[in-house]
Amino acid sequence: MKPLTKAEEEIMQVLWQLEKTSVKDIIEHLPEPKPAYNTVSTIVRILETKGFVGHESEGKGYLYFPIIKKQEYSHQSINKFVDGYFQGSFKSMVSFFMKKNDLSLKELEEILNEINAKKEKP
């Protein structure tokens, strides 16, 4: 899976939220200042080329929809992040965020409960 630029990711977030939409509707859901129609249209076509987006005809235009699920992209992105910054060690990543974000005991317990629940599933 090819990595996305910040602009591409921003548009994918809108597509994941709306599921099937036009370029005009994508623009409406982007923060101010709104990008130009041609800019968003170009990025959507790039996303199509990368295999993230598909389209179907509607009238004179197109409706775009995500092909890659948000969870699938998130999983790949997290793994790349952990590999790049923590030498593939989730333990190092959790330790880093625990120290830098001053997690409470309750938050740590919730994380441990999630980990233990995952271990119990076959």
Protein Blocks (a to p, Z undefined) as FASTA:
>chain_A
ZZddfklmmmmmmmmmnopacfklmmmmpccddddfklmmmmmmmmmmnopaccddehjb
ccdddfbdfklmmmmmmmmmmmmmnnopaklmmmmmmmmnopafklmmmmmmmmmmmmmp
ZZ
